[in-house]
Every structure is written in C-alpha cells, then in structure tokens.
Amino acid sequence: MVCLVLVAVAACLGAAFAGRHDIYSGYSVHHVSVQTAEHSALLHSLEESLSLDVWQHGAPDRAAVVMVAPQHRRRLLRTLDDHDVPHTTHRADVAKMLEEYDARLAAWRSSRSSRLAPFDDFPRYNDVDEYLERIALQYPDLVTLVNAGPSWEGRDIKYLKISTTNFTDASKPIYFLDATIHAREWVTTPVALYSIHRLVEDLRAQDWDLLNDVDWIILPIVNPDGYEYTHTNERLWRRTRSYRPDVNATCYGVDANRNFDVAFNTVGVSSNHCDQTYPGTEAFSEPETRYVRDIMLEHLERIQIYLNIHSHGNWVLYGFGNASIPDNGVQLFHVGAAMGAAIDARKLPIALFYRVGNSAILLYPTSGSAQDYAQSIGIPLSYTLELPGYGVQFEVPPEYINQINSETWEGIAASARLARSYYQARV
C-alpha cells in the first residue's frame, strides 16, 4: 500500500513539474567513448563549435558524457561516426529526465518520517545559512561564523572556522574545503555540511585527532546565486549570475572555476560569453572567486590542504592544468591516493573506483581553476575532488546522499591525517 501511495504521489508531482524544464526540451545526452588522444581532441573541438555541455570528460575506462542542443545533434553524431568514435544515447529528452527526477525527489522527501538535516538532503541556500548560524551559536568555543561578503545578487557568502584554539596555534595546519562553485553540482553541498557535522555535532572517538591537530575552514556554497537559480529556473546552470550588459546583453555569469588568476584565459575555456566555460573578462571578476582567494591569502602560511569539491566522475585531481607537475608532485599523489583509497574502501559496488593524478593528463587542460591557483600561491596540497555520479550525473538519487557523505568524509579524514606528517608552518 505504501508503495502504491508513493507511486501516486510521484505521478501527481510529475504532472505538477511538467513544463518546468521546457528550456531543455529536445536536448539529448550521449555517452562517447574516448579511447585515444585523437578522440579527446575531437570532442574538445566539438565542445566549442557545437556548444556542447560536457557533463563528464572521458578516459579509456569511462565514457565522456555530453549534452547537445537539438539543432546540433545530427552534426555531433555524424562527426563521431565519421571518425569512428563509439557513442550511445544516454537520455533522449533531458526535459523529461529532469521532470521525472523532480517527481522522484519530491516523493522521497514526502516519505521521510521526520524533518531532514541539511546534509541529508539537497538544501536550499536559506537552509544552509540557518544551519551555519545555528552551529556557530551552539558551539561558540569551537566555531566561528564568517561572512565573506555579498554575492553578485546580494546573498551573504558564509563559512565556518572550526578550531579548538581559535586559529591561534601555528603548529596546526589548516584544511580549507569548499563546495558548489559550479551551481548544478548539488550533491557537493551536503558533503561540506556533513564534514561540519562530523567535526562539531558528531565528533567520534576515532576523529578526535582531526579536531585537536587540524584547524578547518569550510565554505559550503561558493556560488549561491547560481545554486539558487538551479532550484528555481535552470536546473543545469553551471556559472555565476553576474550581469554585465556592456560586455554581453544576453548572457549571464562566468565559469567561476576558470576565473582565478593562474594562466587565466589560456586553455580549456571558451571565448563565447554564453558557453559553460567562459572565464570572464578578467581574473577575479566575480566576488565569489575573490572571497575564496582572500581566504587563501589570509591563511596562506598555514593552509596545508585546499579541497575544491565537485560532481561528478570519481576523480582526485591536482595541478597544473597545463600538464606540468608541481615540485611536490610525489606528496600530492601520495595524499591524493590515500584520499581516493579511503573512499574506495567504502564505495558502493556500482560506483567507479577513484582515479588520482594530474588534471590535464588524466582529463583535459584547463586554466584559471581554483585548484591551480591555490597550488600556484604556495598551498602545498591542492585538489579537485569529483564525487560519484552513479551513471546519472548531476541527478544523484537522494537515497545516495548519506553514502556519498560518509565515504567522502573518510577520504577527507585520511588526507588530513597524512598531510599532517608533511606540515611545516610557512612563517
């Protein structure tokens, strides 16, 4: 009977959500087998010429996933066929896919017997803000709430500093992690909030060292304007929401993870103001990226790890985006591999194993990323973490949130412990 009720609820909700995602009507998603460097180069050229939205960059052991507009679909498939690149249709109608997901998410929420904690769900901006305020109020001896400043649209961008010594002990390294720099990557925010929960509300005996020996900075939503926009208007919006009509009167925002001042606007970006990887007119044009920069610079002498959390693909990536390796490349790989292995030990059977390595070598060249900027200014261990997608990309079933939270926390904990052995305060 319960199942029948949920099916009925989902059907009603599906009807209610119909039309919400009409902007994606006719868009389709395709898996593309990337087996050679030539395949990868071809896909990158098509990304710009056809304005493809790349949901996952491919590797020999995992397919690339791309969304294409209906007017470009035939050309994409024909070009892939002409070059003997294997491909399959993953979703024939993105609008329908998103409507079905909305209904499933709403039915799942209605089936919960009690109110969900923010880290058990995909919380809205206000829910996250309330959680940060509450934690700071309840644990004043451990937690400091910081308002970095307003986003482009005026939302406060807040983060927590978690420390047993109020950040006064230089013998303790700082672990700085942030999430949701790309607006549509909803599952990254719960991971950041769950990390706060495990350090403050649910500190377990085995994790006392993480609080005693490490200070933490956790910023759950770097891009709140874009994040809210994905909830209200365009589910697959990736960029910020800045508007500069003198630059372009119709296109909003930039790719915040191409907006940092490191090899800015040189590779892995688009010159088209409307494309997903448009980097902006200049480095740090966005208030959101300036806040991340300012946190790094304020605590540069002690930040040992910077972790920029993304979704999806099961990757632990480090710099540089031009395929050069930092001087401490062995340490970067060592700590990154420990992170990936700790997560893999707890992953679901359907999830891919994490791959660890240089972002340009494993995936594709980039410029202006947060990961590379942190590395370039002297943060020793800077990573991009790509969470699991379970074959459904950004529409992670809510049933998997707790799994991703708990397994990722183990990876974060492992990296914090191992990095501690490398720490020397840079004073």
C-alpha positions in Angstrom: 0.0 0.0 0.0 2.8 2.4 0.9 4.5 1.8 -2.5 1.2 2.5 -4.3 0.8 5.7 -2.4 4.3 6.8 -3.3 3.8 5.9 -7.0 0.6 8.0 -6.9 2.4 10.9 -5.2 5.2 10.7 -7.8 2.6 10.7 -10.6 0.8 13.8 -9.3 4.1 15.6 -8.7 5.3 14.7 -12.1 2.3 16.4 -13.6 2.9 19.4 -11.4 6.5 19.7 -12.5 5.7 19.2 -16.2 6.8 22.2 -18.2 9.3 23.5 -15.6 12.2 22.2 -17.6 10.9 23.1 -21.1 14.2 25.0 -21.8 15.8 21.6 -22.2 13.1 20.1 -24.4 14.8 18.3 -27.3 18.2 18.3 -25.7 19.8 14.8 -25.5 22.7 13.3 -23.6 25.2 10.9 -25.1 28.0 8.7 -23.9 31.1 9.0 -26.1 33.9 6.5 -25.9 37.3 8.4 -25.6 40.0 5.8 -26.2 42.7 7.9 -27.8 44.2 11.4 -27.7 42.6 12.0 -31.1 39.2 11.1 -29.7 39.7 13.5 -26.9 40.9 16.3 -29.2 37.9 15.8 -31.5 35.5 16.0 -28.6 37.1 19.2 -27.3 36.8 20.8 -30.7 33.1 19.8 -30.9 32.6 21.2 -27.4 33.2 24.7 -28.6 31.9 24.5 -32.2 28.6 22.9 -31.1 28.4 24.5 -27.7 28.3 21.0 -26.1 27.7 20.8 -22.4 30.3 18.3 -21.2 28.9 16.6 -18.1 31.9 14.2 -17.8 35.2 14.2 -19.6 36.1 10.7 -20.8 39.0 8.4 -20.2 39.8 4.9 -21.5 37.9 3.3 -18.6 34.9 5.7 -18.6 32.9 7.3 -21.3 32.5 11.1 -21.8 29.0 12.4 -21.2 27.8 15.3 -23.3 24.5 17.2 -23.7 23.7 18.6 -27.1 21.1 21.0 -28.3 18.6 19.6 -30.8 19.8 21.8 -33.6 23.4 20.3 -33.2 22.5 16.7 -32.5 22.8 15.4 -36.1 26.1 17.1 -36.7 27.5 15.7 -33.4 26.5 12.1 -34.2 27.6 12.4 -37.8 31.0 13.7 -36.9 31.5 11.0 -34.3 30.6 8.3 -36.8 32.9 9.8 -39.5 35.8 9.5 -37.1 34.8 6.0 -35.8 34.2 7.2 -32.3 31.7 4.9 -30.5 28.8 6.5 -28.9 25.3 5.8 -27.4 22.3 7.8 -26.5 22.1 8.1 -22.7 19.0 10.3 -22.5 16.8 11.2 -25.4 15.0 14.0 -23.8 16.6 16.0 -21.0 13.4 17.8 -20.1 11.6 14.6 -19.4 14.6 13.3 -17.4 14.5 16.3 -15.1 10.8 16.2 -14.7 11.0 12.6 -13.6 13.8 13.4 -11.2 11.8 16.2 -9.6 8.9 13.9 -9.0 11.2 11.2 -7.6 12.9 13.7 -5.3 9.6 15.1 -4.0 8.2 11.6 -3.4 11.3 10.7 -1.5 11.1 13.7 0.7 7.4 13.2 1.4 8.2 9.6 2.5 10.6 10.7 5.2 9.1 10.3 8.7 10.9 13.4 10.1 12.5 16.6 9.0 15.8 16.0 7.2 19.0 17.6 8.3 20.5 19.8 5.7 23.3 17.3 5.0 20.7 14.5 4.4 19.0 16.4 1.5 19.8 18.9 -1.2 19.2 22.0 0.9 18.4 25.5 -0.4 20.6 28.5 0.3 18.4 29.6 3.3 18.6 26.1 4.9 22.4 26.2 4.7 22.6 29.7 6.1 20.3 28.7 9.0 22.5 25.6 9.7 25.7 27.6 9.8 24.2 30.2 12.1 22.9 27.5 14.4 26.2 25.7 14.6 28.0 28.9 15.4 25.5 29.8 18.1 25.5 26.4 19.8 29.3 25.8 19.7 30.9 29.3 20.3 34.1 27.9 21.8 34.8 25.8 18.7 33.1 27.5 15.8 33.4 31.0 14.3 31.0 32.1 11.6 32.5 34.4 9.0 30.5 36.4 6.4 32.9 36.8 3.5 30.6 39.3 1.8 27.7 39.5 -0.6 27.4 37.6 -3.8 26.7 39.4 -7.1 22.9 39.3 -6.3 23.5 40.1 -2.6 23.4 36.8 -0.8 25.8 36.5 2.1 28.6 34.0 1.4 29.4 32.5 4.8 31.8 29.9 6.1 32.9 28.3 9.3 36.2 28.3 11.0 36.5 25.3 13.3 39.3 25.2 15.9 39.9 24.2 19.5 42.4 27.1 19.7 40.6 29.8 17.8 43.1 29.6 15.0 46.0 30.9 17.2 48.2 27.7 17.2 50.6 27.9 14.3 51.6 24.3 14.9 48.2 23.2 13.5 47.7 23.1 9.7 44.5 24.4 8.2 42.3 22.3 6.0 40.2 24.5 3.7 37.4 22.9 1.7 34.6 24.4 -0.3 31.8 23.2 -2.5 29.3 24.2 -5.2 31.5 26.6 -7.2 29.5 25.0 -10.1 25.9 25.7 -9.3 24.3 22.5 -10.6 26.5 20.2 -8.6 24.0 19.9 -5.8 25.5 16.8 -4.0 28.7 18.7 -3.1 26.9 21.0 -0.5 25.7 18.1 1.7 29.3 16.8 1.8 30.6 20.1 3.1 27.8 20.3 5.7 28.3 16.7 6.7 32.0 17.5 7.3 30.9 20.2 9.7 28.5 17.8 11.4 31.2 15.2 11.9 33.7 17.7 13.3 31.3 19.6 15.6 28.0 17.8 16.3 29.0 14.2 15.9 32.8 14.1 16.7 33.6 10.4 17.2 36.4 9.0 19.3 38.4 8.0 16.3 38.3 11.5 14.9 39.5 13.5 17.9 42.9 14.0 16.3 41.3 15.7 13.4 40.0 18.4 15.7 42.9 18.6 18.1 45.6 18.6 15.4 44.0 20.4 12.5 42.1 23.7 12.1 39.3 23.8 9.5 37.7 26.3 7.1 34.5 25.0 5.4 32.6 27.1 2.8 29.5 25.1 1.8 28.3 27.2 -1.2 30.8 29.3 -3.2 28.2 30.2 -5.8 24.9 30.8 -4.0 23.3 32.8 -6.9 23.8 30.1 -9.4 22.9 27.5 -6.9 19.5 29.1 -6.2 19.0 29.6 -9.9 19.3 25.9 -10.5 16.5 25.4 -8.0 14.1 28.0 -9.4 14.9 28.4 -13.1 17.5 26.2 -14.9 18.5 23.0 -13.2 21.7 22.6 -15.2 23.0 26.1 -14.8 26.7 25.9 -14.0 28.0 29.5 -13.8 27.7 32.5 -11.6 24.9 35.0 -12.2 26.8 38.3 -12.7 25.4 40.5 -15.4 27.5 43.0 -17.4 25.4 44.3 -20.3 28.4 46.4 -21.5 30.1 43.0 -22.2 27.1 41.0 -23.3 23.5 42.0 -23.0 22.0 38.5 -23.1 24.5 36.1 -21.3 24.8 35.9 -17.5 27.7 34.7 -15.4 31.1 33.1 -15.9 32.6 29.7 -15.1 33.9 30.5 -11.6 36.3 27.6 -11.8 38.0 29.3 -14.8 38.1 32.8 -13.1 41.2 32.5 -10.9 44.4 34.3 -11.7 46.5 31.4 -12.9 47.2 31.1 -16.6 43.9 32.9 -17.0 42.0 32.5 -20.3 44.7 30.4 -22.0 43.4 26.9 -22.3 40.2 24.9 -21.5 38.0 27.9 -21.8 35.5 29.3 -24.4 35.5 32.8 -25.8 31.7 32.6 -26.3 30.1 34.6 -23.5 27.2 32.2 -23.3 29.3 28.9 -23.1 29.7 26.9 -19.9 33.4 27.5 -19.7 33.5 31.2 -20.4 36.1 32.6 -17.9 35.0 36.2 -17.7 36.7 39.4 -18.9 39.4 39.2 -16.3 40.7 37.1 -13.4 38.7 37.5 -10.2 35.9 39.5 -12.0 33.4 37.6 -9.7 33.0 38.5 -6.0 32.6 34.8 -5.3 36.1 33.9 -6.5 37.6 36.9 -4.8 36.3 35.6 -1.5 37.9 32.2 -2.0 41.2 33.9 -2.9 41.0 36.2 0.1 40.6 33.2 2.5 43.6 31.5 0.9 45.8 34.6 1.2 44.7 35.4 4.8 45.8 32.0 6.0 48.4 31.2 3.4 51.1 30.4 5.9 49.1 27.6 7.4 46.7 26.1 4.8 48.1 22.7 4.1 45.2 21.3 2.0 42.7 23.0 -0.2 39.9 20.8 -1.4 37.5 22.1 -4.2 34.6 19.6 -4.2 32.8 18.9 -7.5 30.4 16.4 -9.0 31.0 14.1 -10.7 33.3 11.4 -12.0 35.3 9.7 -9.2 38.5 11.7 -9.6 41.1 13.1 -7.2 42.9 15.7 -9.4 45.8 18.0 -8.8 47.7 20.6 -10.9 48.7 22.0 -13.0 46.2 22.4 -15.8 48.9 22.8 -18.4 50.1 19.2 -17.6 53.2 20.4 -15.6 53.7 18.8 -12.2 54.4 20.9 -9.1 57.7 20.3 -7.3 56.0 18.3 -4.6 54.2 16.0 -7.1 55.1 12.9 -5.1 53.4 14.3 -2.0 50.4 15.4 -4.0 50.0 11.9 -5.4 50.6 10.3 -2.0 47.9 12.2 -0.1 45.5 12.2 -3.1 45.9 8.4 -3.4 45.2 8.0 0.3 42.0 10.0 -0.1 40.8 8.0 -3.0 41.7 4.7 -1.4 39.8 5.6 1.8 36.7 6.4 -0.3 37.0 3.3 -2.5 37.1 1.1 0.6 33.6 2.2 1.4 32.1 2.8 -2.1 29.0 1.1 -3.5 29.7 -1.7 -6.0 28.1 0.3 -8.8 30.5 3.2 -8.2 33.7 3.6 -10.2 37.0 3.5 -8.4 38.7 6.8 -7.9 41.5 7.7 -10.3 44.2 10.0 -9.0 46.5 12.3 -10.9 47.3 15.5 -12.8 44.1 17.0 -14.1 45.4 17.8 -17.5 47.0 14.4 -18.1 44.0 12.4 -16.8 41.3 14.6 -18.3 41.9 17.8 -20.2 43.9 21.1 -20.0 42.4 23.9 -18.0 43.3 27.4 -16.9 42.1 29.7 -14.1 41.0 26.9 -11.8 40.7 27.3 -8.0 42.9 24.1 -7.6 45.7 25.6 -9.7 45.5 29.0 -8.1 45.9 27.5 -4.6 48.9 25.5 -5.7 50.5 28.4 -7.5 50.4 30.7 -4.5 52.0 28.1 -2.2 49.3 25.9 -0.7 51.1 22.6 -0.8 48.3 20.1 -1.4 45.5 21.4 -3.6 42.9 19.1 -5.1 39.8 18.9 -7.1 37.6 16.1 -5.8 34.9 14.8 -8.2 32.2 12.8 -6.4 30.4 9.8 -7.7 27.7 10.2 -10.3 26.5 6.6 -10.4 25.8 6.9 -14.1 23.1 9.6 -13.6 25.5 12.5 -13.4 24.0 15.6 -11.6 20.7 14.0 -10.8 22.1 11.9 -8.0 19.3 9.9 -6.4 18.7 11.2 -2.9 19.0 7.7 -1.5 22.7 8.0 -2.1 23.4 11.3 -0.3 24.3 9.6 3.0 26.5 7.1 1.3 28.4 9.9 -0.5 28.7 11.9 2.7 30.1 9.1 4.8 32.5 7.7 2.3 33.8 11.1 1.3 34.3 12.1 4.9 36.6 9.1 5.3 38.6 10.3 2.3 38.8 13.8 3.8 39.9 12.4 7.2 42.6 10.2 5.6 44.0 13.1 3.6 44.1 15.3 6.7 46.0 12.8 8.7 48.6 12.0 6.1 49.1 15.7 5.2 49.8 16.4 8.8 53.0 14.5 8.6 54.2 16.9 5.8 53.2 20.1 7.6 55.6 22.9 8.3 54.2 26.3 9.1 55.3 28.7 6.4 56.1 31.7 8.6 
